[in-house]
């Protein structure tokens, strides 16, 4: 199930959403300017390493000697490949503008960073001895999805359904699309070993829950939760 567009207009320009998207793309292009070995060192230096964040582990010969807490932010702007970047930016573009609209630009910046940090911490506490760097905007964007679910569960989302060799375009309620997405993260997290490589499913879950918890505090007072339909 691949979301392509939502039928949910906004009242303000999503300048922060666009800025994050541009910054993420530029950061990825900056990664590609380096040799593969240097790219690995960038990930090690700027990604979140649970054993460094929660313990005494320090990477050998990092490019940048940053406090581990700072990597909670820097890691959000690095990605492991084009598909990683495109997938994250697609979700950010579709759902981020409405969440930004619901809380305002300044609050959205804080919300995004808190969700991303909460996501990384969730994964870190699940595997505190892991020395594998975590990168990507997935955790922060998961928070946006959680917020969107509470704000606009009835908004219609155009999704692409791969059905074997056939595909189909359908419009589904955001509750179905994002609910399915969250269940998929939980199922996958139960199928992998904590601390293993690959996708940080725990970070996705942590970010989503953070978004659910924070949106009542960050939304504007005139914005209601569980909006009955598209504006």
Number of C-alpha atoms within 10 A of each C-alpha: 15 16 22 15 17 19 14 17 12 14 10 13 14 19 14 18 25 16 11 20 20 13 14 21 19 14 16 18 14 12 20 13 10 12 10 11 8 15 17 16 18 18 23 25 25 27 26 30 32 27 21 20 23 17 12 9 15 16 15 9 10 16 16 11 11 12 12 21 14 14 22 24 20 19 25 27 21 27 25 15 12 12 10 15 20 13 14 21 23 16 19 23 18 18 24 26 25 25 28 27 21 26 21 19 19 10 15 24 15 12 26 27 19 21 31 32 25 25 31 34 23 23 26 26 16 15 20 19 19 21 21 18 20 29 27 25 30 30 35 29 28 31 33 31 30 25 30 28 27 20 24 23 22 19 24 21 24 20 18 16 14 12 9 6 5 7 10 10 14 13 17 16 18 24 18 15 21 20 15 12 16 20 12 13 19 14 11 14 18 11 10 14 9 18 19 12 13 9 16 25 24 26 28 31 25 24 31 30 21 27 31 22 16 16 23 17 12 19 22 14 10 8 13 14 17 14 15 12 13 13 11
